[in-house]
């Protein structure tokens, strides 16, 4: 019998309640939220399209916010119990748990995966980041991407969106980057970047 929690998405909060919760997070931590509105459905779909549910392994989502991308991953075909989400803000943790039952939501620091996750938490088929990397120093961005890529299957993607015209972290000798999509139907317009270990 299929797992009902994995197959069903919970009742969604009203758009006004979601916007209010997002603005609360922005005021509490402008550096950690980094946008004026939750990701649009179009952006969430574009991000989810970069992850393949037919590949073995789970998905690790860093900074799910209100759970828009988490919900898009489930719609894409990922069972909720294949998704682990790390969120720093306790109210966003509560929101994602309500919105997407069955997802493993961890309240913790995505910049410190070695503390937040167990050492055996590897083999992900994709890692998705909603962290506003442009708000952080370049050394910290690079460390986050390199650390995340150590936890994925060979050639699996680290997917990042940003509002900048160029990637939030340029390619290095350790990873490549390509632009996968430009989403105009988002406030502000966003780009989806895909990083892979070399």
PyMOL commands that set and color helices and strands:
alter all, ss='L'
color gray80, all
select helices_A, chain A and resi 4-7+15-28+30-33+41-48+68-76+80-82+90-99+113-116+133-135+138-149
alter helices_A, ss='H'
color red, helices_A
select strands_A, chain A and resi 59-62+83-87+104-107+124-129+152-162+175-183+190-197
alter strands_A, ss='S'
color yellow, strands_A
deselect
rebuild
show_as cartoon
